[in-house]
């Protein structure tokens, strides 16, 4: 730390000595700083930062995830949310990492009761495209939310904009196709994009649309959009699931489910 006569360098040479010198070197134990930080979607319970002397233990801290998230690990590889760093010999600066909770979503596809292999399941807004195996099964993991999906089999759209919800539990979707529908399925002549949507939804295809009736999940008519152009502004809608009933100029009606963020 220093000499007791005030010299602060550990190495000293006393020059031009004119008297006796009797000095004592003074030492202090090293101390270290322990910083425990939380990444996105979590917090830290316990004291941070901490100051610990050489060889001593830190006190316990715990990484606490926000609702809907879980603890992954500390960025130094420690995998327990609660930690005590023992016998500290250097500074510590670590960050807790968190991830969103996900739940298993399993699809079962059958054709007249027989498992269907290679049915394509497309989940809107996630980039997920699943193929069923020889038992008719396909699965993935998704966080809480409402999702739309299509099922394509033998190059035909067999299920269009079906809905499932994930809410703190695993989900099983049972999709039963009928043999009479194979070979007569019709591919949609237009697309509403993006879905989910925040502000503006684009209409792509060759269908001439007369009007779009927008319904909420309780069946109430929210609004009617007459003769829409190539896009529709939906920023006024509150977040949730909506049914778009689309009528073309020939009087045909198609239905699409839309998720408004």
PASEBA-1860 file (N, C-alpha, C; in nm, 3 decimals):
! residues 261
1> XXXXXXXX> 0.085/-0.120/0.000/0.000/0.000/0.000/0.089/0.125/0.000 ~ 0.177/0.136/0.100/0.276/0.243/0.105/0.373/0.215/0.219 ~ 0.479/0.298/0.223/0.568/0.296/0.338/0.515/0.395/0.441 ~ 0.552/0.370/0.567/0.492/0.454/0.671/0.548/0.595/0.677 ~ 0.648/0.623/0.591/0.694/0.762/0.581/0.633/0.833/0.463 ~ 0.534/0.767/0.402/0.459/0.831/0.294/0.502/0.795/0.155 ~ 0.613/0.723/0.136/0.655/0.682/0.003/0.555/0.578/-0.049 ~ 0.504/0.598/-0.172/0.396/0.512/-0.223/0.443/0.410/-0.324
9> XXXXXXXX> 0.571/0.413/-0.364/0.620/0.312/-0.457/0.677/0.194/-0.379 ~ 0.646/0.074/-0.428/0.694/-0.045/-0.358/0.846/-0.054/-0.363 ~ 0.904/-0.012/-0.474/1.050/-0.012/-0.489/1.103/0.126/-0.451 ~ 1.204/0.131/-0.364/1.257/0.260/-0.324/1.409/0.257/-0.315 ~ 1.469/0.368/-0.346/1.613/0.390/-0.325/1.628/0.522/-0.251 ~ 1.680/0.516/-0.135/1.695/0.638/-0.055/1.829/0.704/-0.090 ~ 1.824/0.823/-0.143/1.941/0.895/-0.192/1.989/1.000/-0.091 ~ 2.119/1.024/-0.093/2.177/1.131/-0.010/2.140/1.118/0.136
17> XXXXXXXX> 2.157/1.000/0.189/2.115/0.972/0.327/2.196/1.058/0.425 ~ 2.133/1.124/0.517/2.200/1.206/0.619/2.160/1.166/0.759 ~ 2.084/1.057/0.770/2.042/1.009/0.902/1.990/0.868/0.894 ~ 1.965/0.810/1.011/1.909/0.676/1.015/1.770/0.674/0.948 ~ 1.743/0.562/0.883/1.610/0.543/0.822/1.551/0.414/0.879 ~ 1.431/0.424/0.929/1.360/0.306/0.983/1.215/0.316/0.937 ~ 1.186/0.245/0.832/1.051/0.256/0.777/0.987/0.117/0.766 ~ 0.857/0.117/0.763/0.780/-0.008/0.755/0.688/-0.003/0.633
25> XXXXXXXX> 0.693/-0.111/0.556/0.600/-0.122/0.442/0.463/-0.164/0.494 ~ 0.360/-0.095/0.448/0.224/-0.124/0.491/0.148/-0.190/0.375 ~ 0.071/-0.292/0.408/-0.002/-0.369/0.305/-0.151/-0.372/0.338 ~ -0.232/-0.388/0.235/-0.378/-0.404/0.252/-0.424/-0.519/0.163 ~ -0.523/-0.588/0.209/-0.574/-0.700/0.131/-0.646/-0.648/0.006 ~ -0.633/-0.719/-0.107/-0.702/-0.681/-0.230/-0.852/-0.697/-0.213 ~ -0.926/-0.609/-0.277/-1.073/-0.621/-0.281/-1.119/-0.618/-0.426 ~ -1.233/-0.680/-0.448/-1.283/-0.697/-0.584/-1.429/-0.654/-0.593
33> XXXXXXXX> -1.467/-0.612/-0.713/-1.605/-0.571/-0.739/-1.679/-0.682/-0.814 ~ -1.798/-0.713/-0.767/-1.882/-0.816/-0.830/-2.006/-0.747/-0.886 ~ -2.021/-0.750/-1.018/-2.137/-0.689/-1.084/-2.224/-0.801/-1.143 ~ -2.353/-0.801/-1.105/-2.450/-0.898/-1.157/-2.558/-0.820/-1.232 ~ -2.565/-0.838/-1.361/-2.656/-0.762/-1.446/-2.763/-0.853/-1.505 ~ -2.877/-0.794/-1.538/-2.987/-0.869/-1.601/-2.996/-0.829/-1.747 ~ -3.003/-0.930/-1.834/-3.031/-0.903/-1.974/-3.177/-0.867/-1.991 ~ -3.221/-0.857/-2.117/-3.361/-0.822/-2.144/-3.455/-0.926/-2.086
41> XXXXXXXX> -3.569/-0.877/-2.036/-3.680/-0.961/-1.989/-3.651/-1.031/-1.857 ~ -3.577/-0.963/-1.769/-3.551/-1.019/-1.637/-3.492/-0.915/-1.543 ~ -3.466/-0.955/-1.419/-3.409/-0.866/-1.320/-3.322/-0.948/-1.225 ~ -3.253/-0.879/-1.133/-3.165/-0.944/-1.037/-3.219/-0.920/-0.895 ~ -3.228/-1.026/-0.817/-3.262/-1.018/-0.676/-3.135/-1.041/-0.594 ~ -3.105/-0.949/-0.503/-2.982/-0.960/-0.424/-2.896/-0.837/-0.445 ~ -2.785/-0.831/-0.371/-2.699/-0.713/-0.375/-2.610/-0.712/-0.499 ~ -2.617/-0.603/-0.573/-2.527/-0.582/-0.687/-2.513/-0.432/-0.709
49> XXXXXXXX> -2.389/-0.379/-0.718/-2.263/-0.455/-0.710/-2.227/-0.489/-0.566 ~ -2.130/-0.578/-0.549/-2.075/-0.616/-0.419/-1.925/-0.588/-0.419 ~ -1.871/-0.559/-0.301/-1.726/-0.546/-0.284/-1.681/-0.655/-0.188 ~ -1.587/-0.739/-0.235/-1.546/-0.857/-0.160/-1.394/-0.859/-0.148 ~ -1.343/-0.892/-0.028/-1.198/-0.903/-0.010/-1.146/-1.034/-0.070 ~ -1.017/-1.036/-0.101/-0.954/-1.151/-0.165/-0.981/-1.280/-0.087 ~ -1.028/-1.381/-0.157/-1.052/-1.511/-0.097/-1.185/-1.526/-0.027 ~ -1.261/-1.419/-0.016/-1.391/-1.427/0.050/-1.501/-1.463/-0.051
57> XXXXXXXX> -1.617/-1.501/0.003/-1.731/-1.537/-0.082/-1.821/-1.417/-0.106 ~ -1.882/-1.411/-0.225/-1.986/-1.313/-0.248/-2.115/-1.357/-0.179 ~ -2.215/-1.271/-0.183/-2.345/-1.308/-0.129/-2.436/-1.352/-0.243 ~ -2.541/-1.425/-0.210/-2.626/-1.485/-0.313/-2.704/-1.380/-0.391 ~ -2.708/-1.399/-0.521/-2.796/-1.322/-0.610/-2.875/-1.422/-0.693 ~ -2.993/-1.379/-0.741/-3.079/-1.467/-0.821/-3.129/-1.393/-0.944 ~ -3.119/-1.458/-1.058/-3.175/-1.404/-1.182/-3.324/-1.436/-1.186 ~ -3.408/-1.333/-1.200/-3.553/-1.349/-1.194/-3.612/-1.314/-1.331
65> XXXXXXXX> -3.672/-1.409/-1.401/-3.731/-1.378/-1.533/-3.861/-1.301/-1.520 ~ -3.892/-1.219/-1.620/-4.023/-1.155/-1.628/-4.128/-1.261/-1.660 ~ -4.254/-1.224/-1.639/-4.364/-1.317/-1.669/-4.359/-1.355/-1.817 ~ -4.372/-1.485/-1.844/-4.370/-1.534/-1.980/-4.231/-1.565/-2.031 ~ -4.130/-1.553/-1.944/-3.991/-1.582/-1.981/-3.929/-1.676/-1.878 ~ -3.815/-1.733/-1.913/-3.744/-1.821/-1.821/-3.594/-1.792/-1.827 ~ -3.526/-1.826/-1.719/-3.381/-1.807/-1.711/-3.310/-1.910/-1.798 ~ -3.210/-1.864/-1.877/-3.129/-1.955/-1.957/-2.998/-1.988/-1.886
73> XXXXXXXX> -2.915/-1.886/-1.865/-2.786/-1.904/-1.800/-2.723/-1.767/-1.779 ~ -2.614/-1.765/-1.701/-2.528/-1.647/-1.693/-2.429/-1.655/-1.809 ~ -2.382/-1.540/-1.853/-2.296/-1.541/-1.973/-2.156/-1.596/-1.946 ~ -2.126/-1.634/-1.822/-1.999/-1.705/-1.796/-2.020/-1.855/-1.788 ~ -2.142/-1.901/-1.825/-2.169/-2.044/-1.832/-2.238/-2.103/-1.711 ~ -2.256/-2.026/-1.604/-2.328/-2.078/-1.486/-2.475/-2.096/-1.522 ~ -2.530/-2.213/-1.495/-2.665/-2.247/-1.541/-2.772/-2.243/-1.432 ~ -2.733/-2.209/-1.308/-2.832/-2.194/-1.201/-2.867/-2.047/-1.186
81> XXXXXXXX> -2.998/-2.020/-1.168/-3.041/-1.881/-1.155/-2.984/-1.816/-1.030 ~ -2.977/-1.893/-0.920/-2.918/-1.842/-0.796/-2.769/-1.879/-0.794 ~ -2.684/-1.786/-0.753/-2.541/-1.813/-0.751/-2.474/-1.741/-0.635 ~ -2.372/-1.806/-0.580/-2.281/-1.747/-0.482/-2.140/-1.772/-0.536 ~ -2.064/-1.669/-0.557/-1.927/-1.686/-0.606/-1.832/-1.700/-0.488 ~ -1.772/-1.821/-0.470/-1.687/-1.845/-0.354/-1.540/-1.811/-0.383 ~ -1.464/-1.780/-0.276/-1.320/-1.760/-0.286/-1.280/-1.666/-0.398 ~ -1.337/-1.548/-0.399/-1.317/-1.453/-0.509/-1.171/-1.407/-0.516
89> XXXXXXXX> -1.112/-1.411/-0.635/-0.973/-1.367/-0.653/-0.960/-1.267/-0.768 ~ -1.073/-1.221/-0.822/-1.069/-1.119/-0.927/-1.207/-1.057/-0.941 ~ -1.216/-0.947/-1.015/-1.345/-0.884/-1.040/-1.435/-0.979/-1.119 ~ -1.564/-0.967/-1.097/-1.663/-1.048/-1.169/-1.768/-0.954/-1.228 ~ -1.796/-0.971/-1.355/-1.899/-0.891/-1.423/-1.975/-0.986/-1.516 ~ -2.094/-1.025/-1.474/-2.171/-1.125/-1.549/-2.313/-1.076/-1.573 ~ -2.375/-1.131/-1.678/-2.511/-1.093/-1.716/-2.599/-1.217/-1.725 ~ -2.717/-1.210/-1.665/-2.814/-1.319/-1.673/-2.888/-1.310/-1.806
97> XXXXXXXX> -2.908/-1.424/-1.870/-2.975/-1.430/-2.000/-3.110/-1.500/-1.986 ~ -3.210/-1.446/-2.054/-3.346/-1.498/-2.044/-3.401/-1.527/-2.184 ~ -3.503/-1.614/-2.191/-3.568/-1.647/-2.318/-3.718/-1.658/-2.295 ~ -3.794/-1.632/-2.401/-3.940/-1.640/-2.391/-3.984/-1.785/-2.374 ~ -4.088/-1.807/-2.295/-4.143/-1.941/-2.276/-4.206/-1.990/-2.407 ~ -4.182/-2.114/-2.439/-4.243/-2.174/-2.557/-4.310/-2.305/-2.517 ~ -4.414/-2.341/-2.593/-4.492/-2.461/-2.564/-4.498/-2.547/-2.689 ~ -4.507/-2.676/-2.668/-4.512/-2.767/-2.783/-4.648/-2.759/-2.852
105> XXXXXXXX> -4.645/-2.746/-2.983/-4.765/-2.749/-3.065/-4.754/-2.870/-3.157 ~ -4.844/-2.966/-3.141/-4.840/-3.090/-3.219/-4.961/-3.096/-3.312 ~ -4.936/-3.128/-3.437/-5.042/-3.143/-3.538/-5.056/-3.291/-3.574 ~ -5.180/-3.335/-3.582/-5.211/-3.470/-3.628/-5.302/-3.459/-3.750 ~ -5.255/-3.508/-3.864/-5.332/-3.497/-3.988/-5.373/-3.637/-4.033 ~ -5.503/-3.654/-4.057/-5.554/-3.782/-4.106/-5.641/-3.759/-4.229 ~ -5.651/-3.862/-4.311/-5.739/-3.862/-4.428/-5.833/-3.981/-4.413 ~ -5.960/-3.951/-4.386/-6.058/-4.056/-4.357/-6.005/-4.151/-4.249
113> XXXXXXXX> -5.941/-4.096/-4.149/-5.893/-4.174/-4.036/-5.755/-4.233/-4.052 ~ -5.694/-4.219/-4.169/-5.561/-4.275/-4.194/-5.457/-4.164/-4.185 ~ -5.346/-4.185/-4.111/-5.243/-4.082/-4.100/-5.192/-4.038/-4.236 ~ -5.169/-3.908/-4.251/-5.123/-3.850/-4.377/-4.977/-3.810/-4.364 ~ -4.895/-3.863/-4.452/-4.753/-3.826/-4.455/-4.732/-3.714/-4.557 ~ -4.639/-3.622/-4.523/-4.599/-3.512/-4.612/-4.709/-3.410/-4.636 ~ -4.799/-3.396/-4.540/-4.888/-3.280/-4.543/-4.807/-3.159/-4.496 ~ -4.818/-3.047/-4.567/-4.742/-2.926/-4.536/-4.827/-2.834/-4.451
121> XXXXXXXX> -4.776/-2.799/-4.334/-4.846/-2.709/-4.241/-4.767/-2.579/-4.236 ~ -4.831/-2.470/-4.277/-4.767/-2.338/-4.280/-4.831/-2.250/-4.173 ~ -4.749/-2.203/-4.079/-4.797/-2.121/-3.968/-4.762/-1.975/-3.998 ~ -4.866/-1.893/-4.017/-4.846/-1.754/-4.058/-4.768/-1.677/-3.952 ~ -4.681/-1.587/-4.000/-4.611/-1.495/-3.912/-4.495/-1.553/-3.836 ~ -4.466/-1.682/-3.855/-4.357/-1.746/-3.781/-4.247/-1.799/-3.872 ~ -4.278/-1.814/-4.000/-4.183/-1.877/-4.091/-4.178/-2.029/-4.077 ~ -4.265/-2.084/-3.991/-4.266/-2.228/-3.969/-4.338/-2.299/-4.083
129> XXXXXXXX> -4.272/-2.399/-4.141/-4.333/-2.488/-4.239/-4.299/-2.630/-4.197 ~ -4.401/-2.708/-4.162/-4.382/-2.841/-4.108/-4.436/-2.946/-4.205 ~ -4.368/-3.059/-4.211/-4.415/-3.173/-4.288/-4.448/-3.287/-4.191 ~ -4.564/-3.346/-4.209/-4.601/-3.458/-4.123/-4.519/-3.581/-4.157 ~ -4.493/-3.665/-4.056/-4.419/-3.789/-4.078/-4.515/-3.901/-4.116 ~ -4.467/-4.024/-4.119/-4.551/-4.135/-4.165/-4.660/-4.173/-4.066 ~ -4.659/-4.110/-3.949/-4.769/-4.130/-3.854/-4.867/-4.013/-3.857 ~ -4.844/-3.920/-3.950/-4.933/-3.804/-3.960/-4.904/-3.694/-3.861
137> XXXXXXXX> -4.787/-3.700/-3.796/-4.755/-3.604/-3.690/-4.649/-3.504/-3.735 ~ -4.661/-3.382/-3.682/-4.559/-3.277/-3.697/-4.570/-3.188/-3.575 ~ -4.458/-3.134/-3.530/-4.462/-3.052/-3.408/-4.358/-2.942/-3.414 ~ -4.381/-2.840/-3.332/-4.288/-2.729/-3.317/-4.311/-2.670/-3.178 ~ -4.238/-2.564/-3.145/-4.254/-2.494/-3.017/-4.279/-2.347/-3.045 ~ -4.378/-2.288/-2.976/-4.415/-2.148/-2.999/-4.450/-2.081/-2.867 ~ -4.428/-1.950/-2.857/-4.469/-1.877/-2.737/-4.620/-1.853/-2.737 ~ -4.670/-1.801/-2.626/-4.812/-1.770/-2.616/-4.856/-1.677/-2.729
145> XXXXXXXX> -4.977/-1.699/-2.778/-5.031/-1.613/-2.883/-5.135/-1.685/-2.966 ~ -5.196/-1.610/-3.058/-5.292/-1.667/-3.153/-5.223/-1.683/-3.287 ~ -5.246/-1.795/-3.352/-5.177/-1.827/-3.477/-5.277/-1.876/-3.582 ~ -5.246/-1.843/-3.706/-5.321/-1.894/-3.820/-5.234/-1.996/-3.893 ~ -5.297/-2.097/-3.951/-5.219/-2.193/-4.029/-5.299/-2.246/-4.147 ~ -5.225/-2.288/-4.249/-5.282/-2.353/-4.367/-5.227/-2.496/-4.374 ~ -5.302/-2.583/-4.438/-5.256/-2.719/-4.465/-5.265/-2.745/-4.615 ~ -5.153/-2.784/-4.673/-5.147/-2.816/-4.816/-5.116/-2.965/-4.830
153> XXXXXXXX> -5.196/-3.033/-4.910/-5.174/-3.176/-4.933/-5.192/-3.205/-5.081 ~ -5.096/-3.275/-5.138/-5.096/-3.307/-5.281/-5.117/-3.180/-5.364 ~ -5.041/-3.075/-5.326/-5.037/-2.946/-5.397/-5.168/-2.869/-5.391 ~ -5.259/-2.908/-5.302/-5.385/-2.837/-5.290/-5.403/-2.784/-5.149 ~ -5.460/-2.664/-5.140/-5.488/-2.602/-5.012/-5.611/-2.668/-4.951 ~ -5.590/-2.745/-4.845/-5.699/-2.821/-4.784/-5.757/-2.751/-4.661 ~ -5.674/-2.676/-4.589/-5.719/-2.600/-4.472/-5.665/-2.460/-4.487 ~ -5.753/-2.360/-4.479/-5.713/-2.221/-4.503/-5.744/-2.136/-4.381
161> XXXXXXXX> -5.639/-2.074/-4.323/-5.653/-1.980/-4.212/-5.728/-2.040/-4.092 ~ -5.694/-2.162/-4.055/-5.743/-2.217/-3.928/-5.667/-2.149/-3.814 ~ -5.725/-2.151/-3.696/-5.671/-2.077/-3.582/-5.643/-2.172/-3.466 ~ -5.530/-2.151/-3.399/-5.508/-2.215/-3.269/-5.444/-2.114/-3.175 ~ -5.462/-2.137/-3.047/-5.411/-2.047/-2.944/-5.317/-2.121/-2.851 ~ -5.207/-2.056/-2.817/-5.114/-2.109/-2.717/-5.125/-2.022/-2.593 ~ -5.155/-2.084/-2.480/-5.173/-2.009/-2.356/-5.124/-2.092/-2.238 ~ -4.992/-2.089/-2.217/-4.928/-2.154/-2.103/-4.951/-2.305/-2.098
169> XXXXXXXX> -4.977/-2.365/-2.212/-4.995/-2.510/-2.217/-4.958/-2.562/-2.354 ~ -4.922/-2.690/-2.362/-4.900/-2.754/-2.490/-5.032/-2.764/-2.566 ~ -5.023/-2.767/-2.698/-5.141/-2.765/-2.783/-5.135/-2.883/-2.880 ~ -5.249/-2.949/-2.900/-5.261/-3.052/-3.002/-5.372/-3.013/-3.099 ~ -5.337/-3.001/-3.228/-5.434/-2.969/-3.333/-5.462/-3.097/-3.412 ~ -5.587/-3.139/-3.415/-5.628/-3.257/-3.491/-5.694/-3.212/-3.620 ~ -5.635/-3.249/-3.732/-5.682/-3.206/-3.864/-5.731/-3.328/-3.939 ~ -5.860/-3.336/-3.958/-5.921/-3.452/-4.024/-5.965/-3.413/-4.164
177> XXXXXXXX> -5.898/-3.467/-4.266/-5.934/-3.443/-4.405/-6.026/-3.555/-4.454 ~ -6.108/-3.522/-4.554/-6.196/-3.620/-4.612/-6.152/-3.650/-4.755 ~ -6.165/-3.778/-4.795/-6.121/-3.819/-4.928/-6.193/-3.743/-5.038 ~ -6.318/-3.705/-5.014/-6.395/-3.634/-5.117/-6.339/-3.497/-5.144 ~ -6.261/-3.444/-5.049/-6.206/-3.309/-5.070/-6.077/-3.311/-5.148 ~ -6.010/-3.427/-5.154/-5.884/-3.437/-5.226/-5.912/-3.436/-5.375 ~ -5.844/-3.347/-5.445/-5.868/-3.334/-5.590/-5.970/-3.228/-5.623 ~ -6.042/-3.176/-5.521/-6.137/-3.069/-5.546/-6.103/-2.945/-5.468
185> XXXXXXXX> -5.996/-2.951/-5.389/-5.958/-2.834/-5.312/-5.920/-2.721/-5.405 ~ -5.949/-2.597/-5.365/-5.922/-2.481/-5.448/-5.816/-2.395/-5.381 ~ -5.719/-2.354/-5.462/-5.617/-2.264/-5.412/-5.673/-2.123/-5.407 ~ -5.646/-2.053/-5.300/-5.695/-1.917/-5.286/-5.646/-1.831/-5.401 ~ -5.736/-1.747/-5.456/-5.699/-1.662/-5.568/-5.643/-1.528/-5.522 ~ -5.627/-1.507/-5.392/-5.570/-1.383/-5.342/-5.505/-1.409/-5.207 ~ -5.424/-1.312/-5.169/-5.353/-1.322/-5.041/-5.366/-1.189/-4.968 ~ -5.388/-1.197/-4.836/-5.381/-1.079/-4.750/-5.248/-1.086/-4.676
193> XXXXXXXX> -5.169/-0.980/-4.688/-5.032/-0.982/-4.635/-4.997/-0.846/-4.579 ~ -4.925/-0.834/-4.465/-4.879/-0.943/-4.379/-4.988/-0.986/-4.281 ~ -4.967/-1.096/-4.218/-5.060/-1.148/-4.118/-4.980/-1.228/-4.016 ~ -4.962/-1.177/-3.893/-5.026/-1.062/-3.830/-4.987/-0.928/-3.894 ~ -5.073/-0.826/-3.868/-5.056/-0.696/-3.930/-5.056/-0.588/-3.822 ~ -4.982/-0.478/-3.850/-4.978/-0.367/-3.755/-5.060/-0.248/-3.805 ~ -5.036/-0.205/-3.930/-5.103/-0.086/-3.980/-5.177/-0.110/-4.112 ~ -5.106/-0.163/-4.213/-5.163/-0.173/-4.346/-5.154/-0.317/-4.395
201> XXXXXXXX> -5.264/-0.368/-4.449/-5.265/-0.502/-4.504/-5.281/-0.491/-4.656 ~ -5.198/-0.568/-4.728/-5.197/-0.562/-4.873/-5.280/-0.676/-4.930 ~ -5.347/-0.646/-5.041/-5.431/-0.745/-5.109/-5.363/-0.780/-5.240 ~ -5.329/-0.907/-5.256/-5.259/-0.951/-5.376/-5.337/-1.064/-5.443 ~ -5.356/-1.054/-5.572/-5.426/-1.158/-5.646/-5.513/-1.099/-5.756 ~ -5.587/-1.186/-5.824/-5.667/-1.140/-5.938/-5.815/-1.133/-5.906 ~ -5.850/-1.142/-5.779/-5.990/-1.138/-5.739/-6.038/-0.993/-5.729 ~ -6.153/-0.961/-5.791/-6.211/-0.828/-5.783/-6.301/-0.821/-5.660
209> XXXXXXXX> -6.260/-0.744/-5.561/-6.331/-0.741/-5.433/-6.432/-0.627/-5.431 ~ -6.556/-0.662/-5.397/-6.663/-0.562/-5.384/-6.659/-0.495/-5.247 ~ -6.644/-0.578/-5.141/-6.638/-0.521/-5.005/-6.575/-0.622/-4.910 ~ -6.529/-0.571/-4.796/-6.477/-0.654/-4.687/-6.551/-0.616/-4.561 ~ -6.620/-0.713/-4.501/-6.684/-0.693/-4.371/-6.590/-0.747/-4.264 ~ -6.563/-0.666/-4.165/-6.470/-0.703/-4.059/-6.548/-0.731/-3.931 ~ -6.532/-0.853/-3.876/-6.602/-0.893/-3.755/-6.501/-0.922/-3.645 ~ -6.540/-0.895/-3.519/-6.454/-0.934/-3.407/-6.488/-1.077/-3.365
217> XXXXXXXX> -6.422/-1.126/-3.260/-6.441/-1.266/-3.221/-6.577/-1.293/-3.158 ~ -6.651/-1.188/-3.124/-6.786/-1.208/-3.069/-6.891/-1.206/-3.179 ~ -6.849/-1.184/-3.305/-6.942/-1.182/-3.417/-6.998/-1.046/-3.450 ~ -6.952/-0.942/-3.379/-7.000/-0.807/-3.406/-6.930/-0.749/-3.529 ~ -7.009/-0.681/-3.614/-6.952/-0.614/-3.730/-6.878/-0.490/-3.684 ~ -6.748/-0.485/-3.709/-6.666/-0.372/-3.667/-6.669/-0.261/-3.772 ~ -6.654/-0.301/-3.899/-6.658/-0.202/-4.006/-6.675/-0.273/-4.140 ~ -6.711/-0.197/-4.241/-6.720/-0.248/-4.378/-6.632/-0.161/-4.467
225> XXXXXXXX> -6.551/-0.225/-4.548/-6.461/-0.155/-4.639/-6.511/-0.182/-4.781 ~ -6.563/-0.080/-4.845/-6.620/-0.095/-4.978/-6.514/-0.072/-5.085 ~ -6.515/-0.161/-5.185/-6.425/-0.152/-5.301/-6.283/-0.114/-5.260 ~ -6.219/-0.197/-5.178/-6.083/-0.166/-5.135/-5.987/-0.168/-5.253 ~ -5.881/-0.089/-5.242/-5.778/-0.091/-5.344/-5.680/-0.203/-5.318 ~ -5.554/-0.176/-5.341/-5.453/-0.280/-5.323/-5.410/-0.294/-5.177 ~ -5.458/-0.205/-5.090/-5.424/-0.215/-4.948/-5.537/-0.160/-4.864 ~ -5.540/-0.202/-4.736/-5.641/-0.156/-4.641/-5.570/-0.113/-4.513
233> XXXXXXXX> -5.603/0.006/-4.464/-5.546/0.055/-4.339/-5.626/-0.001/-4.222 ~ -5.560/-0.078/-4.134/-5.629/-0.138/-4.019/-5.571/-0.086/-3.887 ~ -5.500/0.027/-3.892/-5.437/0.079/-3.771/-5.539/0.117/-3.664 ~ -5.665/0.143/-3.705/-5.768/0.182/-3.608/-5.821/0.063/-3.529 ~ -5.793/-0.058/-3.573/-5.841/-0.176/-3.501/-5.757/-0.201/-3.376 ~ -5.821/-0.242/-3.268/-5.747/-0.280/-3.148/-5.683/-0.417/-3.170 ~ -5.584/-0.448/-3.090/-5.514/-0.577/-3.105/-5.609/-0.693/-3.082 ~ -5.595/-0.798/-3.164/-5.680/-0.915/-3.146/-5.701/-0.988/-3.278
241> XXXXXXXX> -5.792/-1.084/-3.274/-5.824/-1.168/-3.390/-5.952/-1.117/-3.455 ~ -5.949/-1.107/-3.587/-6.065/-1.059/-3.663/-6.096/-1.155/-3.778 ~ -6.223/-1.156/-3.816/-6.267/-1.231/-3.932/-6.298/-1.132/-4.044 ~ -6.230/-1.150/-4.157/-6.255/-1.068/-4.275/-6.344/-1.149/-4.370 ~ -6.468/-1.104/-4.388/-6.559/-1.169/-4.484/-6.552/-1.090/-4.614 ~ -6.498/-1.153/-4.716/-6.465/-1.083/-4.840/-6.564/-1.125/-4.949 ~ -6.629/-1.027/-5.007/-6.727/-1.052/-5.114/-6.671/-0.998/-5.244 ~ -6.665/-1.085/-5.347/-6.614/-1.038/-5.476/-6.728/-0.985/-5.563
249> XXXXXXXX> -6.693/-0.937/-5.680/-6.794/-0.875/-5.767/-6.895/-0.975/-5.823 ~ -6.865/-1.105/-5.811/-6.960/-1.209/-5.854/-7.051/-1.253/-5.740 ~ -7.032/-1.195/-5.621/-7.114/-1.232/-5.506/-7.060/-1.348/-5.426 ~ -6.943/-1.404/-5.468/-6.883/-1.512/-5.391/-6.824/-1.457/-5.262 ~ -6.827/-1.539/-5.156/-6.778/-1.496/-5.025/-6.665/-1.588/-4.980 ~ -6.557/-1.530/-4.940/-6.445/-1.599/-4.879/-6.417/-1.539/-4.744 ~ -6.360/-1.620/-4.655/-6.334/-1.574/-4.518/-6.186/-1.591/-4.486 ~ -6.127/-1.490/-4.428/-5.989/-1.494/-4.381/-5.985/-1.447/-4.236
257> XXXXX> -5.903/-1.512/-4.158/-5.877/-1.465/-4.021/-5.751/-1.382/-4.020 ~ -5.757/-1.268/-3.953/-5.646/-1.174/-3.947/-5.614/-1.143/-3.801 ~ -5.485/-1.144/-3.770/-5.442/-1.106/-3.635/-5.388/-0.963/-3.640 ~ -5.449/-0.874/-3.563/-5.403/-0.735/-3.554/-5.312/-0.723/-3.432 ~ -5.189/-0.679/-3.455/-5.094/-0.659/-3.344/-5.131/-0.536/-3.263
END
